[in-house]
Amino acid sequence: MLPLEGIKVIDLTRVLSGPYCTMILGDFGAEIIKIETPGTGDDSRAYGPYQNGESAYYMSINRNKKSITIDTRNPKGCDLVREMIAKADMVVENFKPGTMEKLGMGYEDLIKINPELIYVACSGFGHTGPFSKRPAYDAIVQAMGGIMSITGQGPGEYTRVGASVGDITAGLFSALGAILALYEKQKTGKGQKVDVAMLDCQVAILENAIARYCVSGEIPQPKGNRHASLTPFEDFTCKDGEKVMIAIGNNGLWKKFLTVADRPELYEDPRFAQNKDRTGNYEIIKPILDEIFLMKTGQEWYDALVEAGVPVTFVSTIDKVVTNDQVLARNMILEVEQPKAGLFKMANTPIKMSRTQGGLRTPAPLLGADTETVLKEFLGKTEEEIENLKNEQIL
């Protein structure tokens, strides 16, 4: 039995942050009933690339869900959604604050019909504060949240992180909040609202950037692939032009590296004795390290440092990631048969549990594939009632 088995979730999310949250819940057993707009569905169904006409973007973050179509622009459609929420454990939405209230399905509206409901709201700026009603996308919160200002090749050369970390971290924290609320509900019998803002999540993952600024008053700037507080902790060009990334996080690793490099005298050099010394004297040590790495090929450095127990890697392009022995050994690349797209590969859940392992059970659904089944089984609707809803263009 999976950890969330028996939990019924009404999924009113679209695109990325919300669907990522509900995918996590679905991976571990929750029944996810995804409500989509008739004819078009989740916005991301229109995002490429496509495989046999199905969006790979959509399929990659909507596994383990059921799709039903209901027109929430129609008051009767909203009534149908409320009827479902009244029987659910949780609702998850990622609309701009105020949208659900306009539909008569804000938190205060829904707890009147389901007092134990857990209501998870994931939005750009949260449900409070002066920016609350503003629209937001990943690039906006990356820029506003500071992560873009510390990413790039140098001061002022700000770069958006390649993966949509604004959306994905919000999805992760929303899933965590949902599970925390479920755990608390087991003790009190009460539901609650979980309010997650993409901007808040960016601030939360700034790691030591906030600490560095608050302690020193210096505004952190991009440092390329170098770590701001650890040295050496970056990529270096080797004899054959290959680059290797190394991460020396303590003096023990520093000594191991210097043994491989055949430069033991640097371990006794007071300028490089401790990490703070190496970081403080970065402009001195960097050319020394550059010269050292030019003595061997990338493969020679990689093999020697792996053997010595020093963290090292080449930079993997995505084709290398999906064929990496460690990634495959951890079952992180799944292949699933989707009804229309055919065989499709996607990333698996990274959460490995010894007894209740989650992951893929069903592929991403075709639009509206489960409408009739859900209405019959979840709400007890008859064939005649469903036909009437179709005739009224609610489904």
C-alpha positions in Angstrom: 0.0 0.0 0.0 1.4 3.3 -1.1 1.7 6.1 1.5 -1.0 8.3 0.0 -3.3 5.5 -1.1 -7.0 6.4 -0.5 -6.3 10.2 -0.6 -8.5 11.9 -3.2 -7.2 15.0 -4.9 -9.1 17.4 -7.1 -6.4 18.8 -9.4 -7.3 22.3 -10.8 -3.7 23.0 -11.9 -2.1 23.6 -15.3 1.3 24.1 -17.0 4.1 23.2 -14.5 4.2 24.2 -10.8 0.8 22.8 -9.8 1.0 19.7 -12.1 4.5 18.9 -10.7 3.0 19.0 -7.2 0.1 16.7 -8.0 2.4 14.3 -9.9 4.5 13.9 -6.7 1.3 13.1 -4.8 0.1 10.7 -7.5 3.5 8.9 -7.6 2.9 7.9 -4.0 -0.7 6.6 -4.4 -3.0 9.6 -4.2 -5.9 9.5 -6.7 -5.5 12.6 -8.8 -8.5 13.7 -10.7 -7.3 16.4 -13.1 -10.0 18.8 -14.3 -9.3 20.2 -17.7 -11.0 22.6 -20.1 -13.1 20.8 -22.8 -11.5 20.8 -26.2 -8.1 22.3 -25.2 -7.2 20.9 -21.7 -4.2 22.0 -19.7 -2.3 24.8 -21.5 0.8 22.6 -21.6 -1.0 20.2 -24.0 -0.1 22.9 -26.6 3.6 22.9 -25.7 6.0 21.0 -27.9 7.8 18.9 -28.7 5.1 16.4 -29.8 5.1 12.6 -30.2 2.3 11.3 -32.4 0.4 14.5 -31.7 0.8 14.4 -27.9 2.7 17.0 -26.0 5.9 15.5 -24.4 5.9 18.5 -22.0 2.4 17.5 -20.8 3.2 13.8 -20.6 6.4 14.3 -18.6 4.6 15.8 -15.6 1.1 14.4 -15.6 1.5 10.6 -15.1 -0.6 8.8 -12.5 -3.6 11.1 -13.1 -7.1 10.9 -14.4 -8.3 13.5 -16.8 -11.9 14.7 -16.9 -13.2 17.7 -18.8 -15.6 20.3 -17.2 -16.3 23.8 -18.4 -15.8 25.9 -15.3 -17.0 29.0 -17.2 -20.4 27.5 -16.9 -22.0 27.9 -13.5 -23.3 24.3 -13.7 -19.7 23.2 -14.4 -18.6 24.9 -11.2 -21.4 23.2 -9.4 -20.1 19.8 -10.6 -16.6 20.6 -9.5 -17.9 21.7 -6.0 -19.8 18.4 -5.8 -16.5 16.6 -6.4 -14.6 18.7 -3.9 -17.2 18.0 -1.3 -16.1 14.3 -1.4 -12.4 14.9 -1.8 -9.5 15.1 0.7 -7.6 17.8 -1.1 -7.8 20.4 -3.8 -4.7 21.8 -5.5 -4.8 24.9 -7.7 -2.2 27.3 -9.2 -4.4 30.2 -10.4 -3.6 33.8 -9.8 -5.1 34.7 -6.4 -8.7 35.8 -6.7 -9.5 33.5 -9.6 -11.0 30.7 -7.5 -13.0 33.2 -5.5 -14.6 34.5 -8.7 -15.7 31.0 -9.4 -17.1 30.6 -5.9 -14.5 28.1 -5.1 -12.1 30.0 -2.8 -10.9 28.4 0.4 -13.6 30.1 2.5 -16.3 28.9 0.0 -15.1 25.3 -0.1 -14.7 24.7 3.6 -18.4 25.4 4.0 -19.1 22.2 1.9 -16.0 20.3 3.1 -14.7 21.5 6.5 -11.9 19.0 6.6 -10.6 20.0 3.1 -6.9 20.6 2.6 -6.6 23.5 0.1 -3.2 23.8 -1.6 -2.7 27.1 -3.5 0.5 27.6 -5.5 0.9 31.0 -7.1 3.5 33.5 -8.2 3.5 35.8 -5.2 1.1 34.1 -2.7 -2.3 35.1 -1.3 -1.0 38.0 0.7 1.2 41.0 0.1 1.2 43.9 -2.4 2.2 41.8 -5.4 -0.4 39.0 -4.7 -2.6 39.6 -7.7 0.2 40.0 -10.2 0.7 37.3 -12.9 4.0 35.4 -12.8 6.0 33.0 -14.8 9.2 31.1 -14.0 11.5 33.8 -15.5 9.8 36.5 -13.6 10.3 34.9 -10.2 13.9 33.8 -11.0 14.7 37.4 -11.8 12.8 38.9 -8.8 13.8 36.2 -6.4 17.6 36.7 -6.8 18.7 33.4 -8.2 19.3 34.9 -11.6 21.5 37.6 -10.1 24.0 34.9 -8.8 23.9 32.8 -12.0 26.1 33.6 -14.9 29.8 34.0 -16.0 30.6 37.2 -14.1 29.3 40.4 -12.4 26.3 41.8 -14.2 26.1 38.8 -16.6 22.9 37.5 -15.2 21.5 34.2 -16.5 18.2 32.4 -16.0 18.7 28.9 -14.7 18.1 26.4 -17.6 15.5 24.3 -15.8 12.4 26.1 -14.6 13.4 26.2 -10.9 10.8 28.9 -10.1 8.0 26.5 -11.0 9.6 23.3 -9.9 10.6 24.4 -6.4 7.1 25.8 -5.9 5.7 22.4 -7.0 8.1 20.6 -4.5 7.2 22.9 -1.6 3.5 22.6 -2.4 3.7 18.8 -2.3 5.6 19.1 1.0 3.0 21.4 2.4 0.2 19.1 1.3 1.7 16.1 3.0 2.4 18.2 6.2 -1.3 19.3 6.2 -2.4 15.6 5.8 -0.2 14.6 8.7 -1.5 17.3 10.9 -5.1 16.4 9.9 -4.5 12.9 11.2 -3.9 14.3 14.6 -6.6 17.0 14.7 -9.2 16.0 12.1 -9.0 19.5 10.6 -8.0 20.6 7.2 -6.3 23.9 6.3 -5.1 26.1 3.5 -1.5 25.8 2.2 -0.3 29.0 0.5 2.9 28.6 -1.5 4.4 31.4 -3.5 7.0 30.9 -6.3 8.8 34.0 -5.2 9.0 32.7 -1.6 10.5 29.5 -2.8 13.2 31.3 -4.7 14.2 33.2 -1.6 14.2 30.0 0.4 16.7 28.3 -1.9 19.2 31.1 -2.1 21.5 29.0 0.1 24.3 31.2 1.6 23.8 34.2 -0.7 21.5 36.0 1.8 23.9 35.0 4.7 26.9 36.4 2.8 25.2 39.7 2.1 23.8 40.1 5.6 27.2 39.3 7.2 29.5 41.3 4.8 27.2 43.8 3.2 28.6 42.7 -0.2 26.1 42.0 -2.9 26.8 38.5 -4.3 27.4 38.4 -8.0 27.7 35.5 -10.5 31.0 33.6 -10.4 30.6 31.3 -13.4 31.0 27.6 -12.3 33.0 28.6 -9.3 31.6 28.3 -5.8 31.6 31.5 -3.8 32.8 30.0 -0.5 34.8 26.9 -1.5 38.0 26.6 -3.4 38.8 24.7 -5.7 35.2 24.1 -6.6 34.8 24.6 -10.4 35.7 23.2 -13.8 39.2 23.2 -15.3 40.5 22.8 -18.9 42.7 19.8 -19.3 45.6 19.0 -21.7 43.3 17.8 -24.5 40.8 20.7 -24.1 38.3 18.6 -22.1 36.9 20.1 -19.0 36.5 18.4 -15.6 34.5 19.7 -12.7 36.0 19.1 -9.3 34.6 19.9 -5.8 37.0 20.2 -2.9 34.9 20.6 0.1 37.4 20.0 2.9 41.2 19.7 3.6 41.2 16.0 3.4 40.0 16.2 -0.2 42.5 19.0 -0.8 45.4 16.7 0.3 44.1 13.8 -1.9 43.9 16.1 -4.9 47.4 17.4 -4.4 48.7 13.8 -4.1 47.2 13.0 -7.5 48.6 16.3 -8.9 52.0 15.5 -7.4 52.1 18.9 -5.7 52.4 18.1 -2.0 54.2 21.3 -1.3 51.0 23.3 -1.8 49.5 21.5 1.2 52.1 23.2 3.4 51.8 26.6 1.7 50.1 28.9 4.3 48.3 30.8 1.6 46.3 27.7 0.8 46.3 25.9 4.2 42.5 26.2 4.8 39.6 26.7 2.6 39.2 30.3 3.7 42.8 30.9 2.7 42.4 29.3 -0.7 39.2 31.3 -1.3 40.8 34.5 -0.1 43.8 34.0 -2.3 41.7 32.8 -5.3 43.5 35.1 -7.8 46.8 33.5 -6.7 45.7 29.8 -6.7 43.6 29.9 -9.9 46.6 30.2 -12.3 48.5 27.5 -10.4 45.5 25.1 -10.7 45.0 26.0 -14.4 48.7 25.0 -15.0 48.3 21.8 -13.1 45.3 20.6 -15.0 47.0 21.2 -18.3 49.5 18.4 -17.4 47.0 15.6 -18.1 44.0 14.8 -20.4 40.5 15.0 -19.1 40.2 11.2 -19.0 43.5 10.9 -17.1 42.3 13.4 -14.5 38.9 11.8 -14.2 40.3 8.3 -13.7 42.9 9.4 -11.2 40.6 11.5 -9.1 37.9 8.9 -9.0 40.4 6.4 -7.8 41.6 8.8 -5.1 38.1 9.5 -3.9 38.0 13.2 -5.0 34.6 14.4 -6.4 35.0 14.8 -10.1 32.9 14.6 -13.3 32.7 15.7 -16.9 29.8 18.0 -17.7 27.1 15.7 -19.0 24.8 16.8 -21.8 21.3 15.4 -21.6 22.1 12.4 -24.0 24.8 11.4 -21.5 22.4 11.8 -18.5 19.8 9.5 -19.8 22.4 6.8 -20.5 24.4 7.3 -17.3 25.1 4.0 -15.5 24.2 5.4 -12.1 21.1 7.1 -13.3 19.9 3.9 -14.9 20.8 1.8 -11.8 18.6 4.0 -9.8 15.7 3.5 -12.3 15.5 7.2 -13.0 14.6 6.9 -16.6 11.2 5.4 -17.3 9.7 4.1 -20.5 5.9 4.0 -20.7 3.3 3.1 -23.3 1.0 6.1 -23.7 -2.2 5.3 -25.6 -1.6 7.8 -28.5 2.1 8.8 -28.2 3.4 5.2 -27.9 6.6 4.5 -26.0 7.7 7.6 -24.2 10.6 8.2 -21.8 10.5 10.4 -18.7 12.3 11.0 -15.4 11.2 8.8 -12.5 10.6 10.0 -8.9 13.9 10.4 -7.0 12.3 9.4 -3.7 13.3 5.8 -3.0 11.5 4.0 -0.2 12.3 0.5 1.1 8.7 -0.7 1.6 6.3 1.7 -0.2 8.1 2.7 -3.4 6.2 5.1 -5.5 6.5 5.9 -9.2 4.8 5.2 -12.5 1.5 3.4 -12.4 -0.3 5.0 -15.4 0.9 7.3 -18.2 -0.4 10.8 -18.7 -4.0 10.6 -19.7 -5.6 11.6 -23.0 -7.8 14.7 -22.6 -11.0 13.7 -20.9 -10.2 10.0 -21.0 -11.7 9.4 -17.6 -14.6 11.8 -17.6 -17.4 9.2 -17.6 -15.7 6.7 -15.3 -15.0 9.3 -12.7 -18.5 10.8 -12.8 -20.0 7.4 -12.4 -17.7 6.0 -9.7 -16.8 9.2 -7.8 -20.2 11.0 -8.0 -22.6 8.2 -8.8 -23.8 9.9 -12.0 -26.0 7.9 -14.3 -25.6 7.5 -18.0 -28.6 9.8 -18.5 -27.2 12.5 -16.3 -23.8 12.3 -18.1 -25.5 12.6 -21.4 -27.4 15.6 -20.2 -24.2 17.3 -19.1 -22.7 16.6 -22.5 -25.7 18.1 -24.3 -25.4 21.2 -22.1 -21.7 21.4 -23.2 -20.5 21.2 -19.6 -18.3 18.2 -20.3 
